Amino acid sequence: MLALSFLNPFLLWGAGLASIPLIIHILNRRRFKTVRWAAMEFLLKAFKENRRRMRFEQLLLLLLRMAVVALLAFLLARPRASDDEFGPWRSAVHHVFVLDESGSMGERLASGTAFDAAKRRVLSRVEALAKSGGASDDFFTLVRSAGTEPDFLARPITLALVSDLRERLGSAQQTPARFTPKVALDAVKKVADKLGDRADKEWLYFVSDMRRDDWVGGEGRVRDEILQGLRGLDPDKIVIEPVGGESDENLAIVDVQPRTARTIRNTPTEFEVLVENRGNGASEACDIGFSVDGQGRKTLPLPSLAPGERKAIVFRTTLTTAGGHWVEADLPKDRFGVDDTLALALDVVPSARILLVDGDPGEREELQETFYLSIAFDPIGDGSAGFDVTRVDENEVAERDLGEYDLILLANVPQFDEETSGRIVEWTRAGGGVCAFVGDQVEAALWNKAFWRRGEGFLAAPLLEVAGDPDEPQSIVVSDREHELWKDKNSAEALAAVLQVADVGRWFSVGSTLDNLDEGQLPEGAKAVLRVGDEAGPPLFIERRVGDGRSGLFTTTADAAWTSWASNPSYLVVMRLAGELLVRRQDLSTRNIDAYGHVHEEVPAAHYGFDVRLTAGRDDEDAFPERGFTLAPLENTPEVLAIDAEPEKGRPWPTAGAYRLTFSKGDGSNDERYFAVRPWSNEGKTARLDDRATLSALPPEYRERTVVTKETSQELDDGGEFWRVLAFALLAGLFVETLLAWKVGRN
């Protein structure tokens, strides 16, 4: 049934002003007094002949003037024709606003940020609705894209709502979270279903910077999760309101990672900072900064980068205290602050734990197979050099808990029982590090069966047979100077010169007929860092990734039985470098989380209290208000206290960067742990959707319902309106009235 409604029904009272021309006409008639005189008779006779025509013209002019006034009031009331059966006025609309609060909304503009502009856009739109009398039965819902629940849910649109909305948006800030509105839209869908016939239509507003990576998935279409949210709500109209600038220049810090597997106290550690130019033009040369625990900032030059080019800058530092720390890299501030800084939280260990398995202990200490290795890793014997060494023979390995160690070194070990070999394989594949040295007790067939396992074991390469001649020793050559074993190319060059003095008399060749590996051929993924004789000679040191762990193989002995290398100064350096390379990698994922991540901490109940404080990583940073947590005993393990530090329910962490957990200890001191919140890796990509691309990305069924507008002044609620027709009729009426009044006046 066709219904007529008005957007401004209170202006209909103006239609009563149509009586003004009639009143003026009546009053004008009462002003005249009839006086008869002789000459009047001739005029009356002529008047009577034209009276009917003149009355018709005057009546027509009167009606036309009344119609013009009534039409003007009707036009101001904004009539609208529709098929709604909600009532004699207008349909109630549920206005659902989705506010993008992803990290890219922190783009700096002339006045504030893109998120500030988005908040103003939402507020002005709702304020306009509240001031419109036709919106008195409408509802308002606000969904922030990073939340799981709406901030305002189906609230009637009133001036009181505008006041509450202004207060709520005043403290809102962009978050490290990605643009993911589906969860919140699902919550809105449930409410929309409950509203029933109280709201006849759903209008969905997206206020966003419309970055391509946020909106578009495969084949240039709207991402599936956004599309699912649209289909769940099935809005009658979609209004997309882009905010943000037009700049496409952005230099971004993509990642910060240590180059060593573990960060050890008093051991130089290199951190690699990966920078990418995400703009469309070449970036300017600048300095990149690096700090530890928010202090001691140092800089290195960053050259100009071409569009899309990446550059790794390496900072070297030594952390002198064990425990929790965080590092941060920073770039000069640009329009996109979300990726100008990036923090990394890590734990510094006092030392890496090494299990040395000696296959030939010898009668005297200097004759032990692991004698030189123990000196290389722990010369004083107290772990102060960064490696805590435990020496055992092969029979003791079965009794050891491998989880207590970061690296296992096997020196001339004949074999292990099946269970022990299997445990080492599993431990390595789970992330452990293992390194094997051969010797006269090694049988290739046994090692290949127990340790190689057709490539599924922990051995870096299969053994073939003993080669070489002690009477004609060969030199040691660096065959891969770009390998990550070397700190840099200069260190490889320096060691290469020293290694020339050492030599190897005997070694094991590698290869396997079962695996179709010719002599000297390495399995897939294995790399030869050192070779015998020349750069194409037999491999001397081979490394290979095994699952999540790493394996190394030296094809000569760890002692001086087959080589003079053990007495060469380069031996100490190479062994430590190999240890740092192969040692079990620290799992940084537990300390570096996304916007919704949580941190689990466990401490011994005997040493700690129950109170934990959460603050920002920097002492002078007040972006994050202090929060409290309580340690609780683990179920069935009362001697261990634990917490899960999480963001507020239904919300992400408020900012990216480092956070500090301060644990109170029983002796009155404090223990500090750090974690870092990181934004989505693609958050700083600047490519945006223009109006045409936005509409093209939508499915056809939503494309025709969608409006893209950049101005809040644009009137949206014009469905079924015919004001243009009325305005044309009003102008035409005024023109006709002018002509008719001129004619009547002339007569």
C-alpha positions in Angstrom: 0.0 0.0 0.0 1.4 3.4 -1.0 2.1 5.6 2.1 2.9 9.2 2.3 5.3 10.3 5.0 7.2 13.6 5.9 10.7 14.0 7.1 9.8 17.3 8.7 6.2 16.9 9.6 6.2 19.8 12.1 6.5 22.2 9.2 3.2 21.2 7.8 1.6 23.9 10.0 2.8 26.3 7.4 0.1 25.1 5.1 -2.3 27.2 7.3 -0.6 30.3 5.9 -2.4 29.6 2.6 -5.4 31.4 4.1 -3.5 34.7 4.2 -4.3 35.7 0.6 -7.9 34.9 1.3 -7.9 37.1 4.4 -6.2 39.9 2.5 -8.8 39.7 -0.2 -11.7 39.9 2.2 -10.2 42.8 4.1 -9.6 44.6 0.9 -13.2 44.2 -0.1 -14.4 45.7 3.2 -12.2 48.8 2.7 -14.4 50.1 -0.2 -17.6 52.2 0.3 -20.3 52.3 -2.5 -21.1 55.9 -3.8 -23.5 56.3 -6.7 -23.0 59.1 -9.2 -24.4 59.7 -12.7 -21.3 58.9 -14.7 -21.0 55.6 -12.9 -23.9 54.2 -14.7 -21.9 54.0 -17.9 -19.0 52.3 -16.1 -21.3 49.8 -14.4 -22.8 48.9 -17.7 -19.3 48.1 -19.2 -18.2 46.4 -15.9 -21.3 44.1 -16.0 -20.3 43.0 -19.4 -16.8 41.9 -18.1 -17.7 41.1 -14.5 -17.9 37.3 -15.0 -14.5 37.1 -16.7 -12.8 39.4 -14.1 -14.3 37.4 -11.2 -12.9 34.2 -12.7 -9.5 35.7 -13.1 -9.4 37.2 -9.6 -10.6 33.9 -8.1 -8.0 32.0 -10.1 -5.3 34.4 -8.9 -6.5 34.0 -5.3 -6.4 30.2 -5.5 -3.0 30.3 -7.1 -1.5 32.4 -4.4 -3.0 30.2 -1.7 -1.7 27.1 -3.5 1.8 28.6 -3.7 1.9 29.2 0.0 0.6 25.8 0.8 3.0 24.2 -1.7 5.9 26.0 0.0 5.0 24.6 3.4 4.5 21.1 1.8 7.9 21.3 0.2 9.6 22.3 3.5 8.0 19.3 5.3 9.8 17.0 2.8 7.1 14.6 1.7 8.1 11.1 0.7 6.1 8.4 -1.0 6.9 4.7 -0.2 5.4 1.3 0.0 6.0 1.0 3.7 3.0 0.0 5.9 4.5 1.2 9.1 2.1 4.0 9.5 0.9 7.3 8.0 4.2 9.0 8.6 7.6 7.4 7.9 9.4 4.1 8.4 11.5 3.7 11.5 15.2 3.1 10.6 17.9 1.3 12.6 21.1 3.2 11.8 24.1 1.0 12.4 27.5 2.8 12.3 30.7 0.8 12.0 33.7 2.9 13.0 37.0 1.7 11.8 39.5 1.9 14.6 42.4 -0.1 13.1 45.9 1.1 13.4 46.0 2.8 10.0 43.3 5.2 11.2 46.1 7.0 13.1 47.2 8.6 9.9 48.1 12.2 10.6 46.1 14.9 8.9 46.1 18.7 9.0 43.8 18.6 12.0 44.3 15.5 14.1 44.2 12.0 12.7 41.9 10.1 10.4 40.3 8.6 13.4 39.5 12.0 14.8 37.9 12.9 11.5 35.9 9.6 11.6 34.6 10.4 15.1 33.5 13.9 14.0 31.8 12.3 11.0 29.8 9.9 13.1 28.9 12.6 15.7 27.7 15.1 13.1 25.7 12.5 11.2 23.9 11.4 14.4 23.4 14.9 15.6 21.7 15.8 12.2 19.4 12.8 12.7 18.6 13.8 16.2 17.7 17.3 15.2 15.4 16.0 12.4 11.9 15.5 13.7 11.4 12.6 11.4 14.0 10.5 13.2 12.2 10.4 16.5 11.4 6.7 16.1 14.8 5.7 14.7 17.4 3.7 16.5 21.2 4.0 16.7 23.9 1.4 17.1 27.7 2.1 17.2 30.1 -0.7 16.4 33.8 -0.1 16.7 35.5 -2.5 14.3 37.9 -3.9 16.9 35.3 -4.7 19.5 33.2 -7.8 20.0 30.2 -5.9 21.3 28.6 -2.7 20.2 29.1 0.5 22.2 25.6 1.7 21.7 22.9 -0.8 20.9 19.6 0.2 19.4 19.3 3.4 21.3 16.5 5.9 20.3 18.0 8.8 18.4 17.7 11.8 20.8 19.8 14.8 21.8 20.6 12.9 25.0 22.1 10.1 22.8 24.2 12.7 21.1 25.6 13.9 24.4 26.4 10.3 25.5 28.0 9.6 22.1 30.2 12.7 22.3 31.5 11.6 25.7 32.2 8.0 24.5 34.0 9.0 21.4 36.0 11.7 23.2 38.3 9.2 24.8 38.3 6.6 21.9 41.5 6.0 20.1 42.7 3.9 17.2 44.0 0.4 18.2 46.6 -2.0 16.9 43.8 -4.3 15.7 43.0 -5.0 12.1 39.7 -3.9 10.6 37.5 -6.9 11.5 33.8 -5.8 12.0 32.2 -9.2 11.5 32.0 -10.3 15.1 30.3 -7.0 16.1 28.0 -7.1 13.1 26.9 -10.6 14.2 26.0 -9.1 17.6 24.0 -6.3 15.9 22.2 -8.9 13.8 20.8 -10.5 17.0 19.6 -7.2 18.3 18.0 -6.3 14.9 16.1 -9.5 15.0 14.7 -8.6 18.5 13.7 -5.1 17.3 11.2 -6.8 15.0 8.7 -4.4 13.5 9.9 -1.5 15.7 12.4 -0.8 13.0 11.4 -1.4 9.4 14.8 -0.8 7.8 18.5 -1.3 8.5 20.9 1.3 7.4 24.6 0.4 7.6 27.3 3.1 7.7 31.0 2.3 7.3 33.3 5.2 8.4 36.7 4.0 7.4 39.9 5.0 5.6 39.0 2.3 3.0 42.4 0.7 2.8 42.5 -2.0 0.1 44.1 -4.7 2.4 41.3 -4.2 5.0 38.4 -4.5 2.5 39.4 -6.6 -0.5 40.3 -10.2 -0.7 40.8 -12.5 -3.6 39.8 -11.4 -7.1 39.2 -7.8 -6.0 36.1 -8.7 -4.0 35.1 -7.7 -0.5 36.7 -10.0 2.1 34.6 -13.0 3.0 34.2 -12.1 6.6 32.9 -8.7 5.8 30.6 -10.1 3.2 29.3 -12.6 5.8 28.5 -9.8 8.2 26.7 -7.9 5.4 24.6 -10.9 4.5 23.8 -11.6 8.2 22.5 -8.1 8.7 21.1 -7.6 5.1 20.9 -3.8 5.3 18.4 -1.9 3.2 21.1 0.8 2.5 24.9 0.9 2.8 26.5 4.2 3.4 30.3 4.3 3.0 32.0 7.4 4.3 35.8 7.5 3.5 38.1 9.5 5.7 41.8 10.1 5.7 44.2 11.9 3.4 45.4 11.2 -0.1 49.1 10.6 0.8 50.7 7.4 -0.5 54.1 7.9 1.1 55.0 5.6 4.0 58.3 4.2 5.3 57.5 1.2 7.6 59.4 -1.0 10.1 58.2 -4.4 9.1 60.0 -6.5 11.7 62.6 -6.6 14.4 64.2 -9.9 15.3 67.4 -11.2 16.9 69.8 -12.8 14.6 70.9 -15.3 17.2 68.8 -18.2 18.4 69.0 -17.1 22.1 69.9 -13.9 23.7 72.6 -14.6 26.3 73.8 -12.3 29.0 77.1 -10.5 28.3 77.2 -12.0 24.8 77.0 -9.6 21.8 73.6 -9.9 20.1 72.6 -8.7 16.7 69.1 -7.4 16.0 67.9 -7.1 12.4 65.5 -4.3 11.7 63.6 -4.8 8.4 62.4 -1.6 6.8 60.1 -1.3 3.7 59.1 1.6 1.5 55.4 1.2 1.1 54.9 4.4 -0.9 54.7 4.9 -4.6 57.8 7.1 -4.7 61.4 6.8 -3.5 61.9 7.5 0.2 64.2 10.0 1.6 67.4 9.0 3.3 67.1 9.2 7.1 68.4 7.7 10.3 66.8 4.7 12.0 66.9 4.5 15.8 67.3 1.6 18.2 66.9 1.5 22.0 67.0 -1.1 24.8 64.4 -0.8 27.5 63.5 2.6 26.2 67.1 3.9 26.9 70.4 4.4 25.2 69.0 5.1 21.7 71.5 4.8 18.9 71.1 5.5 15.2 72.3 4.1 11.9 71.8 5.6 8.4 69.0 4.3 6.2 69.5 5.0 2.5 66.8 6.0 0.1 64.6 3.1 -0.9 62.7 2.5 -4.1 59.0 1.8 -4.0 58.5 -1.7 -2.5 62.2 -2.1 -1.6 63.2 -3.6 1.7 66.4 -3.0 3.6 67.7 -4.9 6.7 69.6 -2.7 9.2 71.6 -4.6 11.8 72.2 -3.2 15.3 74.6 -4.9 17.7 74.3 -4.6 21.4 75.2 -6.5 24.6 72.6 -7.1 27.3 74.4 -7.3 30.7 71.5 -8.5 32.9 69.4 -11.6 32.6 65.6 -11.5 32.7 63.0 -9.6 30.8 64.0 -6.8 28.3 62.5 -5.1 25.3 64.1 -3.4 22.3 62.5 -0.9 19.9 63.3 0.4 16.5 62.0 3.7 15.3 61.8 5.9 12.1 61.2 9.6 11.8 57.5 10.3 12.2 55.5 10.4 9.0 51.8 10.4 8.2 51.3 6.8 9.1 52.5 6.4 12.7 51.3 2.8 13.1 54.6 1.4 11.7 57.1 4.2 12.6 58.1 2.2 15.7 58.1 -1.6 16.5 59.0 -3.2 19.8 60.3 -6.7 20.5 60.1 -8.3 24.0 62.6 -11.0 24.9 64.1 -12.9 27.8 67.9 -12.7 28.3 69.2 -16.0 29.8 72.3 -16.2 32.0 73.7 -18.9 29.8 72.7 -21.5 27.2 72.7 -25.1 28.6 74.8 -27.6 26.6 74.9 -31.3 27.1 78.3 -32.7 26.0 78.1 -36.4 25.3 81.6 -37.9 25.3 81.9 -41.2 23.4 85.6 -41.7 24.4 86.2 -40.2 27.9 89.9 -41.3 27.9 92.2 -42.0 30.8 93.2 -38.3 31.4 91.1 -35.2 31.0 93.2 -33.9 28.1 92.5 -37.1 26.3 88.8 -36.9 26.6 86.9 -36.5 23.3 85.1 -33.3 24.6 88.1 -31.7 26.3 88.6 -29.0 23.6 84.8 -28.4 23.2 84.4 -27.8 27.0 87.2 -25.2 26.8 85.7 -23.5 23.8 82.2 -23.1 25.4 83.0 -22.8 29.1 86.8 -22.0 29.6 86.4 -21.1 33.3 83.8 -23.8 34.1 81.3 -21.5 35.8 79.0 -20.6 32.8 80.2 -17.0 32.8 81.1 -17.2 29.1 77.5 -17.7 28.1 77.4 -21.5 28.0 76.7 -23.8 30.9 78.3 -27.1 30.0 77.3 -30.5 31.4 79.6 -33.5 30.4 78.3 -37.1 30.3 79.1 -40.3 28.5 76.7 -42.0 26.1 75.3 -44.3 28.8 74.0 -41.4 31.0 72.0 -39.7 28.2 69.0 -42.0 28.8 68.7 -40.7 32.3 68.7 -37.0 31.3 65.7 -34.7 30.8 66.5 -33.3 27.4 64.1 -30.4 28.0 66.7 -28.9 30.4 69.2 -28.3 27.6 69.5 -26.0 24.6 72.1 -27.8 22.7 73.4 -31.4 22.6 76.9 -32.1 21.3 77.8 -35.7 20.4 81.5 -36.5 20.2 82.5 -39.8 18.7 79.5 -41.5 20.2 79.1 -45.1 18.9 75.3 -45.3 19.2 72.4 -45.0 21.5 69.6 -47.4 22.2 66.5 -47.0 20.1 64.5 -45.1 22.7 67.3 -42.6 23.4 67.8 -42.0 19.7 64.1 -41.4 19.2 64.0 -38.9 22.1 66.8 -36.9 20.6 65.1 -36.9 17.2 61.8 -35.7 18.7 63.6 -33.1 20.9 65.4 -31.7 17.8 62.3 -31.6 15.6 60.6 -29.7 18.4 63.2 -26.9 18.3 66.3 -28.3 19.9 69.8 -28.0 18.6 72.2 -30.9 18.0 75.7 -31.2 16.7 77.6 -34.4 16.0 81.4 -35.0 15.7 82.6 -38.3 14.2 85.6 -40.5 15.2 87.0 -43.9 15.1 84.1 -45.4 17.1 81.5 -44.3 14.5 80.1 -46.8 12.1 78.4 -45.1 9.1 75.7 -47.8 8.8 74.7 -47.6 12.5 74.6 -43.8 12.5 72.6 -43.6 9.3 70.1 -46.1 10.7 69.8 -44.5 14.2 70.5 -40.8 13.5 69.9 -40.1 9.8 66.7 -42.3 9.3 66.4 -41.5 5.6 66.3 -37.8 6.4 63.8 -38.0 9.2 66.4 -38.2 12.0 68.6 -35.4 13.5 71.8 -36.0 11.5 72.6 -33.2 9.1 73.7 -35.6 6.3 74.2 -39.4 5.9 77.7 -40.8 6.4 79.5 -42.8 3.7 83.0 -43.8 4.7 86.2 -42.6 6.2 88.4 -40.7 3.8 91.7 -38.8 3.8 95.3 -39.6 4.7 96.9 -38.4 7.9 100.3 -38.2 6.1 98.8 -35.8 3.6 96.5 -33.5 5.6 94.3 -31.0 3.8 93.5 -27.4 4.8 90.2 -26.1 6.0 88.4 -23.7 3.7 85.4 -21.4 4.2 83.1 -22.5 1.3 80.0 -20.3 2.1 81.0 -16.8 3.3 77.4 -15.5 3.1 76.2 -18.1 5.6 74.5 -16.8 8.7 77.1 -18.7 10.8 79.4 -15.7 10.3 78.5 -12.4 12.0 79.4 -10.6 8.8 81.5 -11.0 5.7 84.5 -9.5 7.4 84.6 -12.1 10.1 84.5 -14.8 7.5 87.4 -13.3 5.7 89.4 -13.0 8.9 88.7 -16.6 10.0 89.4 -17.9 6.5 93.0 -16.7 6.8 93.5 -18.4 10.2 91.8 -21.6 9.1 94.4 -22.0 6.4 97.0 -22.8 9.1 94.9 -25.7 10.4 94.5 -29.0 8.6 92.5 -32.2 8.6 94.1 -35.6 8.1 90.9 -37.8 8.1 87.2 -37.2 7.7 84.0 -39.0 6.8 82.7 -38.5 3.3 78.9 -38.0 3.0 76.4 -39.6 0.7 73.9 -42.5 0.5 73.0 -45.0 -2.1 69.7 -45.5 -0.4 68.9 -41.9 -0.7 70.3 -41.5 -4.2 73.0 -39.1 -2.9 76.4 -39.4 -4.6 79.6 -39.0 -2.6 79.9 -35.5 -1.5 76.3 -34.6 -2.4 74.3 -33.0 0.3 70.6 -33.7 1.1 68.0 -31.1 0.4 68.2 -28.2 2.8 71.7 -29.0 4.0 74.5 -26.4 3.5 78.3 -26.9 3.7 79.9 -24.0 5.5 83.4 -25.4 5.7 85.1 -27.8 3.3 88.4 -29.7 3.1 91.1 -28.7 0.6 89.2 -26.2 -1.5 85.7 -24.7 -1.9 84.6 -27.7 -3.9 86.2 -30.3 -1.6 84.5 -32.7 0.8 82.2 -31.1 3.4 83.7 -30.5 6.8 80.8 -28.7 8.6 77.2 -29.2 7.4 74.1 -27.6 8.9 70.5 -28.5 8.2 67.1 -27.5 9.6 65.3 -30.5 11.2 61.7 -29.7 11.9 61.7 -26.6 14.2 65.3 -27.3 15.3 68.7 -27.3 13.7 71.4 -29.9 13.3 75.1 -29.6 12.6 77.7 -32.2 11.5 81.4 -32.0 11.7 82.9 -34.8 9.6 86.1 -34.9 11.6 86.8 -35.4 15.3 86.3 -32.9 18.1 89.7 -33.7 19.5 93.1 -33.8 17.9 92.9 -37.4 16.7 92.2 -36.6 13.1 92.9 -32.9 12.9 95.3 -30.2 14.1 92.4 -27.8 14.2 91.8 -28.2 18.0 95.0 -26.3 18.8 94.2 -23.5 16.3 92.7 -20.3 17.7 90.0 -20.4 15.0 88.6 -23.6 16.7 87.4 -21.7 19.7 85.7 -19.1 17.5 84.0 -21.5 15.1 82.7 -23.7 17.9 81.1 -20.8 19.7 79.6 -19.5 16.5 78.3 -23.0 15.7 76.9 -23.2 19.2 75.1 -19.9 18.8 73.7 -21.0 15.5 72.4 -24.4 16.5 71.2 -23.7 20.0 67.5 -24.0 20.6 65.8 -20.9 19.4 63.9 -18.9 22.0 60.2 -18.8 21.4 59.4 -15.1 21.1 55.8 -15.6 20.2 54.8 -15.9 23.8 56.2 -12.4 24.5 55.2 -10.7 21.3 51.5 -10.9 20.7 48.8 -9.4 18.4 46.2 -6.9 19.4 44.0 -9.6 21.1 46.8 -11.8 22.5 47.4 -12.7 26.1 50.5 -13.5 28.1 50.7 -16.5 30.5 53.2 -16.2 33.3 54.1 -18.8 36.0 56.2 -18.1 39.1 57.1 -20.2 42.2 54.7 -19.5 45.1 57.5 -19.6 47.6 59.2 -16.5 46.2 56.3 -14.3 45.0 53.3 -12.5 46.4 49.9 -12.3 44.7 49.9 -8.8 43.3 50.9 -8.0 39.7 50.8 -4.5 38.1 50.5 -3.9 34.4 52.0 -0.6 33.0 53.5 0.8 29.9 57.0 -0.3 29.1 58.4 3.2 29.4 58.4 4.9 32.8 57.3 8.2 31.3 54.6 6.8 29.1 51.1 7.3 30.3 49.2 6.1 27.2 48.1 3.0 29.1 46.6 3.3 32.5 47.9 1.0 35.2 45.9 -2.2 35.7 46.1 -4.9 38.4 46.2 -8.6 38.2 46.3 -11.3 40.8 48.4 -14.5 40.8 46.5 -17.7 41.5 47.8 -21.2 42.2 47.7 -23.6 39.3 45.1 -26.4 39.6 46.8 -29.4 41.2 50.0 -27.5 41.4 49.7 -25.1 44.4 53.4 -24.4 44.5 53.1 -22.5 41.2 51.3 -19.2 40.8 50.1 -18.0 37.4 48.3 -15.2 35.6 47.0 -14.6 32.1 47.4 -10.9 31.3 44.7 -10.1 28.8 43.1 -6.9 27.4 39.7 -5.8 28.6 36.9 -8.1 27.7 35.7 -7.7 24.1 38.5 -5.2 23.3 42.0 -5.3 21.9 45.1 -3.9 23.7 44.8 0.0 23.4 48.2 0.7 21.9 51.1 -1.1 20.2 54.4 -1.2 22.0 56.0 -2.6 25.1 54.1 -3.4 28.4 55.6 -4.2 31.8 54.4 -6.8 34.3 55.7 -6.0 37.8 55.6 -9.0 40.2 55.9 -8.4 43.9 58.3 -10.8 45.7 58.2 -12.0 49.2 61.4 -10.1 50.2 59.9 -6.8 49.2 61.6 -6.5 45.9 60.0 -6.6 42.4 60.5 -8.7 39.4 59.8 -7.3 35.9 58.7 -9.1 32.8 57.9 -7.5 29.4 55.7 -8.3 26.5 55.1 -6.3 23.3 51.9 -5.8 21.3 52.3 -5.6 17.6 49.9 -4.3 14.9 49.0 -6.3 11.9 52.0 -6.5 9.5 50.1 -5.0 6.6 48.5 -2.2 8.6 50.7 0.5 7.1 50.0 -0.3 3.4 48.6 2.9 1.9 46.6 1.7 -1.1 43.0 2.8 -0.8 39.8 2.0 -2.6 38.3 4.9 -4.6 34.5 5.3 -5.1 34.4 3.2 -8.2 36.6 0.4 -6.8 34.5 0.3 -3.6 31.3 -0.3 -5.5 32.9 -2.8 -7.9 34.2 -4.8 -4.9 30.6 -5.3 -3.6 28.3 -8.0 -4.9 25.6 -6.8 -7.3 22.9 -7.2 -4.8 24.5 -4.7 -2.5 26.0 -2.4 -5.1 22.7 -0.8 -5.9 22.0 -0.1 -2.3 25.3 1.5 -1.6 26.1 5.2 -1.4 29.7 6.5 -1.1 29.9 10.0 0.4 32.7 12.2 1.7 30.5 14.9 3.1 28.2 14.8 6.1 26.2 17.6 4.6 25.0 15.3 1.9 21.4 14.3 2.6 21.0 10.5 2.6 17.4 10.0 3.7 15.9 10.8 0.4 14.3 7.5 -0.5 10.9 8.0 -2.2 11.1 11.8 -1.9 9.7 14.0 -4.7 10.8 17.4 -3.6 12.4 18.2 -6.9 9.0 17.9 -8.6 7.4 20.1 -5.9 10.1 22.7 -6.3 9.6 22.8 -10.0 5.8 23.1 -9.5 6.4 26.0 -7.0 8.5 27.9 -9.5 6.0 27.3 -12.3 3.2 28.5 -10.0 5.1 31.7 -9.1 5.6 32.4 -12.8 2.0 31.9 -13.7 0.9 34.0 -10.7 3.1 36.8 -11.8 1.7 36.8 -15.3 -1.9 36.6 -14.1 -1.4 39.4 -11.5 0.0 41.6 -14.3 -2.9 40.9 -16.5 -5.6 41.4 -13.8 -3.9 44.6 -12.7 -3.8 45.9 -16.3 -7.5 45.2 -16.7 
